[in-house]
Amino acid sequence: MSTTRLAPGGTVAAPAADVSPQRLTGRLKVVLGVLLVAQFMLAVDFSILNVALPKIGDDLGFSLTNLQWIATAFALCAAGFTLFFGRIGDLVGRKRIFLGSLGLLALASLVGGLAPNPETLIIARVVQGLATAAATPAGLALLTTSFPEGPLRQKALGLNGALMSAGFTAGAVLGGVLTDLLSWRWAFFINVPVALAVLLVAPAVIAESRPAERPKVDLPGALTVTLGLLGIVYGLTQAGEHGWTHPVALTGLLVGAALLVVFYLIERGSAQPLVPVHVLKKPTVAWGNVLGMLAFVTETSLVYLLTVYLQKTLGFSALAAGISFGVLGLGTVAGGMLAPKAIARTSTRTVLVGGGLMQAVFTAVLLFLGDTSASMGLLLPATFLGGVGNMLVIVGFMVTATTGLPDHEQGLATGLASMSQQVGITMGTPIMSTIVTATTAGAVSAGAILHGVTVAIAANAALVLLGVLIAVVFLRTRRSASHA
C-alpha cells in the first residue's frame, strides 16, 4: 500500500507517480466522507430557505421589500469573500480554516433558528455566508490535496460535484418538508448536528495542508477583489428584484466591474499577489472557471424556471414542486458517479463537450412543455438526463480548474472554482427572471407564464451551447495520465 508524503511545513505532497494509490484506502474513505458531508451541507444552505421565505416574513415581521435580504445577505458574503478566504487558507492552513468556519456556521445557524426579530436573522445569514465562503474552498482544497491527480482525484471530485449539485436541489425539498411539518427554524437548526459531527471526526483524519513559508497577505488585492465581487453580486440580486435597468443594479454592476479591473492591475504589479497573474492566464484555470460559471448559471436558473412553471402554470404546491426536483437530484448523482469513469476513458475536454451537448439537448426538450400535468411525463426524464449532462460538465470543470497547479496554490484554485460556482448560482435567477418578465409584459395567466418560461428555457439552452463552444475552441487539451 502506498504512503502519503508530508512536505516541510505540513503540506500534503502528492505521492510520486509510481506509488500513487490506485484505490481508496480505509482512511481516505473516511476523509472523503467527512469532506463530502460538509460540502453537501454547504450546498443545501443555498436553497433551503427559498420555500420558507414567506413564512419567515410572516413570523418575524419582515416587510415584503426587505424579505429578499434573507437570501441576498447570504449570497453577498458567500460569493464576495470566497476568493479571499481561499487564499487565506493557503497561508494559515486549510484544515484550520475549514474547522473554524464550520464551527462558525453551526453557531450562526443556531442563532438564526432562535432569531426573535429580522435584524438577528439577517446578522445570522451574513455570518452563515462568511462561514460558507471560508469552508467551501478550504474543503475543496483539502479534497484536492488529499488525493493525487489522476483517477482518485477525479473520483473524489465527481462525488463532490454530485453531492453539491444534489444538495442545492435537496435544499428546496428539505426546506419545504421542514417548514410544512415542523417550522422554518429547523432549516437553520439542521446544520448544527451535521457541523458538530464533522468537527468531531475531521481533526483526527484530515491532515493539515499549507505552504512551508507563509507569504504576506496582499491587502490591496484582497480589498479590491472582495468589494468588486460584492458589487457584482449585489447588482445581480438587485437586477433580479427590480430589473436590469434599475439605477442601484447598474451602479453595483459597474462599480464591481471597475474594482475587478483595478484588482487585476494591482495583481500585475504586486510582488506577492493574492492571485498570481500567471495562474489566471492558464487556459485551464481561466476557461475552466468560465465553463463552471455557465454550468451553475444554467442548471440553478432552470430550477427557478421550472418552479415557476410547476406552480404558476400547473398549479403545484411549493412542496410538490420541490419534490419534483428529486428526479433532477438523482440525475446529478448519476452524472457525478459517471464523470470520473468517462474522464478516465476519454479526456476532460471530451466530457465537457459531451456533457454540455447532453444538457443542451434535454434542456431544449423542455421547450415542448404544455399547460397540463401530462407534461410531467416529458419534464421528469428530461430533467434527469439534463442533470446527468450538467454534472459531467461540473466535474469536468472542477478537474480542469484544479489540475496542473502545485499544492501550495490549490487553495487559490479551489477558491476561484468556488467563486465561479457561487457567482453562477447568484447570476442565473436574475437573468432568467428578467427574460420571463420581459416576455410576459406583466401578464399573469398560466398561458403567459408558460410562454415566458419557454423563451427563457431557449436562452438557457443557448448558454449551455456557448459553454460547449468555449470548450471546443479554447480547451485544446491533450490526453495524458490525468486527462487534464
Buried (B, 14 or more C-beta within 10 A) or exposed (E): EEEBEEBEBBBBBBBEEEEBBEEBEEEBEBBBBBBBBBBBBBBBBBBBBBBBBBBBBEBBEBEEEEBBBBBBBBBBBBBBBBBBBBBBBBBBBBBBBBBBBBBBBBBBBBBBBEBEEBEBBBBBBBBBBBBBBBBBBBBBBBBBBBBBBBBBBBBBBBBBBBBBBBBBBBBBBBBBBBBBEEBBBBBBBBBBEBBEBBBEBBEEBBBBBBBEEEEEBBEBBBBBBBBBBBBBBBBBBBBBBEBBEBEEBBBBBEBBBEBBEBBBEBBEEBEEBBBBEEBBEBEBBBBBBBBBBBBBBBBBBBBBBBBBBBBBBBEBEBBEBBBBBBBBBBBBBBBBBBBBBBBBEBBBBBBBBBBBBBBBBBBBBBEEBEBEEEBBEBBBBBBBBBBBBBBBBBBBBBBBBBBBBEBBBBBBBBBBBBBBBBBBBBBBBBBBBBBBBEBBEEEEEBEBBBBBBBBBBBBBBEBBBBBBEBBEEBBEBEEEEBBB
